[in-house]
Amino acid sequence: MRFALAILLALAGCRSLPGPIPTPLDESEAMWVHRVETDLQRRSPETADHVESFAAEHPDSVDARRYRQILRNARGEAWQVHEEARAAWEAAPDDPDLIYLYARTIPDREIQRDLFRQAVSIEPSHFHANLGLAVVFYDLRDADGAAYWAQRAFLIRIDSVRANLLYARALAAGGKRKDAHAILDS
């Protein structure tokens, strides 16, 4: 796997791996993430049950905590989510997962960018922080920055549809439509 990533990075013009390769999601977690994403898109009433049961089974999963934040925000608990994330981050300011989860609760994209960068500086292979940077740069209309961070996220978690689509969108926004189509066709 590491060799395949090194080849992909070389083809993309990167000189080194973004950091240690994280363990891929186990199959049950990957299937759960896909199911919840689908449920969130459909606004299924069963989503809350899926999120709560998975969060109980996998309390350390960033995906579970992120989806729980989304669910609670939808319930009108955005302020509580923000305050809990801030308190957790303040208790462990060097934990990239907590930095990421706190950054998600802040509406200011530039503050988010700084926090996501802090998480990446601590753990360069933090998938969510890399993808968060891609989203922030995309929202700030920086197509090259968005493409860079989306590509890093995709290379960290090569099975991520979100990272792949964002990478293609950023390339297209930067005028590289042929490259974007190639990404989507692969």
Disulfide bonds with the S-S distance in Angstrom:
none
